[in-house]
């Protein structure tokens, strides 16, 4: 029978100036993690208040031994009233094989233990997710957990989030600037959102003055979530439609029907082998040319498309795209929020404009 790991007591200053917190940890290096977390959180919270940002990243594997991403969400009611409650969302990056898994597990447990004290958040407002590589090598899945629904604001728009039930919360924080940009581009436009997830970009487009929106996703769960997000912000008219479909199949039908749009947003997953797709899989590096060709054909003269993905090694197939008459402008640098500048490879973003 293996002996229990030795523990140490860390005295952590209270984030609100109260009494110090005594927290038991397993790894001595956790003291350095706490110091880093408190320092970054102080700076980031000041920035967020100044910018009016309610959900943001405060730590992203700043110390290699503590390979986690930590986000703060300020809670709001369904009516958009601030609740005065903060939530911590912790996502573990899977440790490389060179790291002892038991030690990695102890460090992760320490992160969960010290974060509420270091950040001044209630311990039952901490949600931790374990990332594990799934089949295909580019997808992640979460350990099972219970749903915990709340709401948060972005640029004045209210969004439903689930901090407990899924690996991701319903809003990708690294695309904050991208969504705001889409909203500014949308006035008077017919807007299409492909691989729409929870429809956050659709909300921005509708709020920006789009004359119509269409939201397409394969998941009924996310499509209903998108409808809820739209309704929360007062967009429930017949000009806003929602389609459950495999995007590649839907594009074929849309082209046959000669549909046209003025602004299209495409943010596909890196990889998917959803059962709803049958035997086919989705790979953004392999399949992006097919999608962008179809998107270009759906755009009206002078129309624009914003294409993004989170595959760090992604490279547009410029030869195949050029052959199809498509030129992409790399706007990635303009779309990385300040709270993600430590990791600017978090996503790629491109603009496609028709003459």
Protein Blocks (a to p, Z undefined) as FASTA:
>chain_A
ZZdddddddddddfklpacdddddfbfklmmmmmmmmmmmmmmmmmmmmnopabdcfbeh
kbmklccdddddddddfkopaehiacdddddddddfklcfklmmmmmmmmmmmmmmmnop
afklcccddddddehjlaccddddddddddddeehiacdddfklpmbeoiafklmmmmmm
mmmmmgopacddehklnommmmmmmmnopabdcdddfblklmmmmmmmmmmnopabfklc
cddddfklmmmmmmmnopacfbdcddddfbdcdfklomaccdfklmmmmmmmmmmmmpcg
hiacddddfbfkbccdfklmmmnopacddfklmmmcfklmmmmmlpccdddddZZ
